[in-house]
Amino acid sequence: MKNLHLSLIAVAGALLCAGAAAQTTVRVSHPTPATSHYGAGTQAFCAELEKRTGSRYKCQIQAGSNDERASIEAVQLGTLDLTNTSTGPVSNFVPEVGIVDIPFLFRDYDHARRVLDGPIGQDILAGFPAKGLIALAWTENGFRHLTNSKRAVVKPDDVKGLKVRTMQNPVHIQAFQSIGVQPTPMAFSELFTALQQGVVDGQENPIPVILSAKFSQVQKHLSLTGHVYSPSLLLASPKLWNSLSDADKAHFREAARVGAAAQRRKVNDDENAGVAQLRSEGVAVVTNVDGNAFRTAMTPVWAEFASKYGADNIRRIQEFK
Ligand code: EAX
């Protein structure tokens, strides 16, 4: 009787342990508020992950206050499980990613999404594990536009002398220098205050970021420069990844694809409604930007990008159908 009692306790204990082990909460960060495109993508990823794993995996989402570079470092170390981040700081960890940050490389959203979801983009993702990161999918930040507090910018000459914050991204820094701007790289988490206090005059970001970060409160002018596409990525830590079964890895990847699709839908919505909203918030919008002049002004750095990333690789992206 005593033995039966003990073994019942053992069975109950084993069941409890199995129950406890079956629920894992993963921590995911993203840079902008929960209502933004990153929020939409991350929430959709988490909902799909929970659904596919029968709630064995749940997320705790940290929205809106992080420094992307610090998040990537934390994911590399395994102190954070996942982050949904722009490629801004990523080429400091995985240098070959810099090719997708080249200004005027992608023609439009359709071109960018097809390249990244196709063999070229997937080859780039395959290079991450060697650098201590797992890349689950390309999410999306959007085409970047210039804002500033000083003047209407139509052509490259108008930007000269403005202090413009850029991401901590070597390709972007070089491109801005080529048009006579002294770029001020800083983390996104410091940007609003820097604009408010006049530490910098301007910045550049996609419409979804300009909206969700409420830059209309600190910027007067928006020029629809669309000078560069800004991809983003859902990254996972090797520590988390190596703890997963093959079946769960597939669930994470599939959930990441669902998240990416939701993030892109939100980018589309913001692109459709955002400029009108920013106007209503008092921003003066320049729509007749001289895009060719910006493109031409950046031509000299293209030669450097070609030698760094390979002219053939750049051409393959440009000509991808
Ligand atoms: O990823 O740093 C940036 O300007 C990014 O575009 C922003 O954090 C969203």
Boltz pocket constraint, residues with backbone or C-beta under 6 A from the ligand:
constraints:
  - pocket:
      binder: B
      contacts: [[A, 31], [A, 32], [A, 68], [A, 85], [A, 86], [A, 88], [A, 141], [A, 167], [A, 186], [A, 187], [A, 188], [A, 204], [A, 205], [A, 206], [A, 209], [A, 230]]
      max_distance: 6.0
